[in-house]
Amino acid sequence: MIELYMNQSLTWKHSVSVNEYNESTFFTSTIKGRKETGHKIVRDKHGEEVVSSARVFTKSLIVCDDFIDDELVLSVESGVDLDGSVGYYTVYLK
């Protein structure tokens, strides 16, 4: 059901490796999702409280330290469908 609202094209940059200068290299692709702005306090991957300025709903598996529309991914939550399986992800951006 939530897929009906995922009608925006978003740019996803996923870290795939580290180069000789210890910098991340990224794979860039376009995904479908729903981006909403708003502030919320979330916990980052280190467990510290940080303020998120936007959230994205998507079916793509996003991880912390990726980028969506050039905004850093702070936190990711799984959304469960009625059948008990993971149906989507809520991604909080910096």
N, C-alpha and C positions, 0 to 999 in steps of 0.2 A: 504494500500500500504506500509506503513512504517513497518508493521509487517514482511515483507521479510528481513529487515535489523536487526531485533531483534533476532539474532541467537546465542547469547552468554548466558551461564548460569552464573547467578550472585547470590551471597549469600546475602539475605535480613534478617536483624535483626530488628524486630518490637517490640517496648516497649509495654508490656501488663499490667504490674502492678508495684507496688513498694513494696519491702520487708520490714521487721521490722527495717532494718538499713537505710531506706529511699533511697535505691539504686534501680534503674530500673531493672526489670527482662525482658528478651527478648524471643520472639518466633522466631526461625530461620527457614527459608525455602529457597528454590531455585526458582528463577524467571527467565524468559527470558527477554533479553533486549539488548541494544547496548551501550557499554561504550566507550567514547572518551576522551582522555586527551587534556588539553589545559587550559589556564588561562583566566578567565573572572571575572569582578567585578559584583557581584550580591548583592541583599539586603537579609539579613537573617530574621528570624521571628520577630526580634525586630526592623527592619527597618534600621539597620546599614549596611554600605557597607563593604563587605568582599570579599576576593579573592577565587574563586573556582578553583580547579586544575583539575577537570574532570566533565563530564556530562554523564547522562545515559538517554536513551529513553526506556520507558517501558509502558506496558498497565496496570501494577499493580499500585494501589493507594498507593503511598509512602507519608509519612508525615515528616516534619522537626523533627530532633533528632533521626530518624531511622538511621541504618547503612547499606551501601551496600558495600560488600567486605571489611568490617572493616573500611570504610571511612564514616565520619559523613555527614548526609544530611543537607545542609545549606538552600536550597530553592527548591520549586517545582512549576512548571508552567504547566498549562493544554494546551494540543494541540487539536485544533478543527478540526474534519473531514469535508469533503465537505457537509455533510448533517446537519451540525450545532451541532452535539453531540461531547462530549469529547471522543477522540479516543485514546489518549496516554498522557503520562506525561514526561516532561523534568525535570530531577532531577539533581541539582548541588551539588557536593561533595566537602568537604574540602580537 
